[in-house]
């Protein structure tokens, strides 16, 4: 059931994204705005990945410190 919900949710998000692109590019007539939106989205995704990576490294370092104390 969870898998079905996840797939349906992803499909719905993709459709919303396509609808938004169509609206911005063609109905509003602002294709340059769509390019800016995509660039900002990409930037936010990269920032989130970098933050996740830093958090994982901090957790790993903390775990190493705990293990060292135990020894």
Secondary structure by P-SEA (a helix, b strand, c coil): caaaaaaaaaaaaaaaaaaaaaaaccccccaaaaaaaaaaaaaaaaaaaaaaaaaaaaaaaaaaaaaaaac
